Structure formats: structure tokens, C-alpha cells
Amino acid sequence: MSAMITTRRGLLTAGAALLATPALAQAAWPAGRAIEVIVGFAPGGGTDVMVRALGLYLAAELPGANFVVANRPGAGGETAYVALQSARPDGYTIGAINTPGYLSVPIERRVRYDRAKIRPLARLVDDPTAFVVRRDSPYRSLKALVEAARRAPGTISVGSSGVGTDDHLGLTLLQAASGTEFIHAPFAGAGLVKNAVLAGHIDVAGLNLGEIGVLGQDDPPLRALAAMGQQRWDLMPQVPTFREAGFDVVMTSERGLAAPRGIPDEIAGRLEQAVGKVMAKPEWLARARQLELPLAYLPGTAWEAAMPAQEARYRRIWEATPWN
């Protein structure tokens, strides 16, 4: 009898230890391993720059944390989202998500990721899409660009960060609103688009205002013709909106962080709290201004709650003017 009791006690003790292991692991997080942040675009774009800068400030809020960026460009972000949802939900793999692509790509085709398996943690940026040209470009305004496209349909090239991204959707909306036809040139990230327009390989770059990198320069190599925000951005008040130019086109790129859906609430909460603290720090606000990041912080739950309405808008665009 005593042997049986001892055995049962041993089993109970072992079971308790097993049950306690996840809690202990959560309590130890983050420690001993780098936290990988998956970015679905090539280095040098707005998302990549934002994540690399943010990681330094997040590490200060999470003792023991070390953030490293893993660039996995391809398929409008799909490659990265598949990797994110498939990662172990232990807090050591998070990722960047970007709208509209995160929401719009599944509208046009079947994708390998499932939003139900991805948990948004925070929106950081809401960056207006813009049409950008070289300093010596003959197009001095959006109206001039549209008039040239009307005279010679299908001859002016516009680069984007990929099919279904904000740059591409903005181009689609402009073509519908103006009755024009441009050549769409998709790339694997904004950095590549920027290089292509600087090298003269494309006529126009679809970039976000925060990706141009012209603030503080006396004679910048690029200039924005117009941006697709609801209003002008206070850091670039000289850039008019598409609406001011007579075209009802509004499009922005939201960028934020997410995790595999199964991440423990405790770890997700600590990440969300750390992001919230960083967003309020004067030193981060100053750094974000230097990097030309249009900050628009939202907690993960609020951001996710707004996504169905966004998705419905992109679906209406697809039904009216399918992109490809």
C-alpha cells in the first residue's frame, strides 16, 4: 500500500512539474535566445527600417531581449506571413504585417496563410502612399503625369512593392479615376523600388512618404508629386494630396507587429505593453521623426477590430477594378 501511495505521489509530483514548465518558461521570457522579427520585404524599405529601429527601444523595455530581423521577401508578404503563423508560439518569433497586402492579397488569389493563426500586437505606422519621381523628371505635378499618360497610354512605368500592396492599389485607383493606363512594375520591396527610380529603370516610384528619405536635404534626388492621404502630412506639407489634384484616391500603408495566434497571453501582453511604452518615449518620437515614420499607434485588439472594414473596402476595389 505504501509503495502504491509513493508511486502515486511520484506521478502527481511529475505531473505538477510538467504543468509548471510552460509557466516557468513564460516567466523566464525573454532570456537566452534572440527574438526573431520576420519582415516580408527586402532590406531598406519602410517596414525593415521601422522594425530595426524599434527593436533597439523594445530591448530596453524587455530586459534580456535581443531582436534580430529576418527578411523573407516574396509574394506580397505571403512568404513572411506563412513563416509567422508556422512559428512556435513561444514569444521568440514575431513578425511585421502590412496592410493592405495582408488583407488584400487573399482577395485576389488563394494564399497559404490564415489570419486566424496570426495575432496582431500593435499598429505603429499609417503611411500615405505617394507617387515619387527623380529630381530631373519631366513630370512636375500629378496632373502633368496623368496628362502624359493620357497622350501615350501604356508607356509610363510605375514601380510598386508588389501585387496587392498599397502602391499597386493606389495605382489601380488612379487609373480608374483618370482613365489612364500605366505599366505596373512590381518589386520585392520599397528599397528596390527606390533604387529603380533613382537609376532611371522606372519613371515613377510608388513609395510611402516615410520611405522617400528626403527630409533635411537641400537638394534631394527624389520628389513626391502627390500623396494619397486624407490630408497633407505635417512633416511634408509641400506635398499635395491626390484629392487636391482632382483625383479621389486615398491609400496608406499600415505597418505593425504580430505573433503566432497561440502565443501565451502573458507574453503577448508584455510585448504589447513594451510597444506602448516605447511609443510614448520622447527619444523614440524624435528617432521616428528622423526616420520619417508617420506614427499612428493602435493596440493590437483595436487594429484587428478595424481590419474587417478595411478588407471590405479592398474587396469593393477588387470588384470594381481588379488588379493583377
MIPA-492591 format. One line per 4 residues: number of its first residue (from 1); for each residue x, y, z of C-alpha. Coordinates in steps of 0.1 Angstrom, whole numbers, plus 2048, in hexadecimal, padded with zeros to 3 digits. Each point is the difference from the previous one (the first is absolute). Example, Ala and Ser with C-alpha at 12.3 -4.5 7.8 and 13.67 -1.06 7.14 Angstrom:
<nodes>
1) 87B 7D3 84E ~ 80E 822 7F9
</nodes>
This chain:
<nodes>
1) 800 800 800 ~ 81C 818 809 ~ 811 7F8 7E0 ~ 7E1 809 7ED
5) 7FC 821 812 ~ 824 808 7F9 ~ 7FB 7F8 7DB ~ 7E1 816 7FE
9) 812 81C 812 ~ 81D 7FD 7E8 ~ 7E7 802 7E2 ~ 7EF 81D 80F
13) 821 812 806 ~ 80C 7F9 7DD ~ 7DE 80C 7F2 ~ 802 820 813
17) 823 806 7F4 ~ 7F5 7FB 7DC ~ 7E2 818 805 ~ 817 81A 80F
21) 819 7FE 7E3 ~ 7EE 818 7E8 ~ 7FA 819 81D ~ 825 7FF 809
25) 809 804 7DB ~ 7E9 81E 7FE ~ 80E 80F 81F ~ 823 7FD 7F2
29) 7F7 810 7DF ~ 813 811 7F1 ~ 821 7F0 808 ~ 81B 7EC 7EF
33) 7F4 803 7DD ~ 7FC 81C 7E6 ~ 7DD 80A 7F7 ~ 7FC 7FE 7DA
37) 7EB 819 7EE ~ 7F5 7F5 7DE ~ 7FD 81B 7E6 ~ 7F0 7F7 7DF
41) 813 819 7EA ~ 824 806 7F6 ~ 818 815 816 ~ 7FE 825 7FD
45) 7DA 805 7FD ~ 7EA 811 819 ~ 7F7 7E1 813 ~ 823 7F4 803
49) 80D 822 80C ~ 7E4 803 819 ~ 805 7DD 80F ~ 826 804 803
53) 7FD 821 812 ~ 7E3 7F5 817 ~ 813 7E1 80B ~ 81A 815 812
57) 7E6 812 814 ~ 7EB 7E0 807 ~ 81F 7EF 80D ~ 804 81B 81B
61) 7DC 7F9 80C ~ 805 7DA 801 ~ 820 7F7 813 ~ 811 7E3 7F0
65) 7F0 806 7DE ~ 814 801 7E0 ~ 7ED 807 7E0 ~ 80D 7F4 7DE
69) 7F0 806 7DE ~ 7FA 7E4 7E7 ~ 7F7 80D 7DE ~ 7EB 7E8 7ED
73) 7F3 813 7E1 ~ 7E9 7F1 7E7 ~ 7DC 7FD 7F4 ~ 7F5 822 80F
77) 809 7F5 823 ~ 7F0 7DE 7FE ~ 821 7EE 805 ~ 806 812 821
81) 7DC 7FB 80C ~ 802 7DB 7FA ~ 821 7FE 814 ~ 7F0 815 81C
85) 7E1 7EA 804 ~ 815 7E1 7FF ~ 819 80B 81B ~ 7FF 7F3 823
89) 7EA 817 815 ~ 819 805 81B ~ 807 825 7FC ~ 821 7FA 7EE
93) 7F2 806 7DE ~ 7EB 81E 7F7 ~ 7FB 812 7DF ~ 7F6 81F 7EE
97) 7DF 802 7EE ~ 7F6 81A 7E6 ~ 7DF 80A 7F3 ~ 7F1 801 7E7
101) 814 7E1 7F4 ~ 7F9 7EC 81F ~ 7DB 804 7F9 ~ 7FF 806 7DA
105) 815 7E4 7F2 ~ 7E7 7E5 80C ~ 7E5 812 7EC ~ 811 7FB 7DF
109) 80E 7DD 805 ~ 802 7E2 817 ~ 81C 805 81A ~ 812 7E9 817
113) 7FB 814 820 ~ 7E1 803 816 ~ 7FA 820 814 ~ 7EF 7EB 81B
117) 823 7F2 807 ~ 810 823 804 ~ 7FB 817 81D ~ 806 826 7FA
121) 813 810 81D ~ 801 824 7F6 ~ 7FD 818 7E3 ~ 81D 818 7FF
125) 7FE 814 7E0 ~ 7E6 80C 7E7 ~ 814 80C 7E3 ~ 7F0 812 7E2
129) 808 7F1 7DE ~ 810 819 7E8 ~ 80C 802 7DC ~ 825 809 7FF
133) 817 80A 7E3 ~ 824 809 7FC ~ 80A 824 805 ~ 805 805 7DA
137) 7E0 7EF 7F6 ~ 7EB 813 7E6 ~ 7E1 7FA 815 ~ 7FD 81E 817
141) 7DD 7F7 80E ~ 7E7 7E4 802 ~ 7EA 811 7E6 ~ 81E 802 7E8
145) 807 7DB 805 ~ 7DB 7F7 7FA ~ 7FF 816 7E0 ~ 81F 7EF 7F3
149) 7F1 7DD 807 ~ 7E0 80A 7ED ~ 815 80B 7E2 ~ 814 7E0 800
153) 7EE 7E4 811 ~ 814 7E2 80D ~ 822 811 7FD ~ 807 80F 823
157) 80C 7E7 81A ~ 7F7 801 824 ~ 812 7EA 819 ~ 7F0 7F0 81F
161) 80A 7E9 81D ~ 7EB 7E4 7F0 ~ 7DE 7F6 7F4 ~ 7E5 809 818
165) 815 819 815 ~ 7F4 823 807 ~ 816 80E 7E3 ~ 7F0 7E8 7E8
169) 7DC 806 80C ~ 806 826 7FF ~ 80C 7FC 7DC ~ 7E1 7EC 7F8
173) 7E9 81A 80F ~ 812 81C 7EE ~ 7FC 7EF 7DE ~ 7DB 7FB 807
177) 7FB 824 80B ~ 814 810 7E4 ~ 7F9 7E8 7E3 ~ 825 7F9 7FC
181) 816 7E2 7FA ~ 823 7FC 810 ~ 819 7E4 800 ~ 800 7EF 822
185) 823 7F5 80B ~ 7FF 7EB 820 ~ 81F 7FC 816 ~ 807 7ED 820
189) 802 81E 816 ~ 800 826 802 ~ 826 802 801 ~ 802 7EF 7DE
193) 7E5 818 7F2 ~ 813 81E 80C ~ 821 7F3 7F1 ~ 7EE 7FA 7DF
197) 7F2 823 7FD ~ 821 80F 80A ~ 812 7EB 7E5 ~ 7E6 80A 7E5
201) 7F3 7DD 7FC ~ 7DC 80B 807 ~ 7EF 822 7FB ~ 7ED 802 821
205) 804 7EF 822 ~ 7E3 7F7 815 ~ 80E 807 823 ~ 7F3 80A 821
209) 808 823 80B ~ 815 7F1 81D ~ 815 7EC 7E7 ~ 80C 81C 7EA
213) 81C 80D 817 ~ 801 824 7F5 ~ 7FA 814 820 ~ 81D 816 80A
217) 810 7FF 7DD ~ 806 821 7EE ~ 7FF 7EF 7DD ~ 7F0 7DE 804
221) 803 7E7 7E3 ~ 7DB 7F8 801 ~ 7E0 814 803 ~ 7DC 7F6 807
225) 7E6 80B 7E7 ~ 7E3 7F9 817 ~ 7F5 7E9 81D ~ 7E1 7EC 806
229) 7F9 80A 824 ~ 7E0 810 80C ~ 814 81F 805 ~ 823 80D 7FD
233) 81A 7F1 817 ~ 80E 81A 818 ~ 824 7F5 7FA ~ 7FB 806 7DA
237) 7E7 81C 7FE ~ 80C 809 7DD ~ 7F3 7DE 7F2 ~ 7DC 804 7F4
241) 7E6 7E4 803 ~ 7F2 7EE 7E2 ~ 7DE 80F 808 ~ 80F 823 7FE
245) 80B 7F6 7DD ~ 7DD 7F6 7F7 ~ 802 7DA 804 ~ 7ED 7F0 81C
249) 81B 7E7 80A ~ 807 7F8 824 ~ 818 7E4 80A ~ 819 7FB 81C
253) 816 7E4 80D ~ 7FC 7F5 824 ~ 81D 7EE 810 ~ 801 7EF 821
257) 80A 7E1 813 ~ 7EF 7DE 804 ~ 806 7DE 80F ~ 7F4 7DC 7FA
261) 7DD 7FE 80E ~ 809 7E7 81B ~ 818 816 812 ~ 7F9 800 825
265) 7EC 81F 80B ~ 81A 808 81A ~ 81C 803 7E6 ~ 7E9 812 7E7
269) 7F6 818 81B ~ 824 808 809 ~ 809 806 7DB ~ 7E1 817 7FC
273) 808 813 820 ~ 825 805 7F5 ~ 7F5 80D 7DE ~ 7E7 818 811
277) 81B 80D 817 ~ 819 806 7E3 ~ 7E5 812 7EC ~ 7FE 81A 81C
281) 825 806 805 ~ 80D 821 7F4 ~ 820 7F1 7F3 ~ 7ED 7E7 7EB
285) 7EA 81C 7F2 ~ 81F 813 7F7 ~ 80F 7E2 7EF ~ 7E0 7F8 7ED
289) 800 824 7F3 ~ 824 7FC 7F4 ~ 7F5 7E0 7EE ~ 7E2 811 7F2
293) 7E7 7E7 810 ~ 7DC 80D 801 ~ 7F8 7F0 822 ~ 7DC 7F6 806
297) 801 7E8 81E ~ 7E3 7E8 806 ~ 7FF 7E3 818 ~ 7FD 7DE 7EF
301) 7DC 7FA 809 ~ 7F5 822 7F3 ~ 814 7FB 7E0 ~ 7F1 7DE 7FA
305) 7DD 80C 807 ~ 804 81A 7E4 ~ 80C 7E6 7E6 ~ 7DE 7F3 7F4
309) 7F6 822 7F5 ~ 821 805 7EE ~ 7FD 7DE 7EF ~ 7DD 809 7F4
313) 80D 81F 7F0 ~ 81C 7ED 7EE ~ 7E6 7E7 7F4 ~ 7EB 81C 7F2
317) 81F 80D 7ED ~ 806 7DD 7F3 ~ 7DC 7FC 7F4 ~ 801 822 7EE
321) 824 7FF 7F3 ~ 811 7DE 805 ~ 826 804 803 ~ 819 7E7 7F2
</nodes>
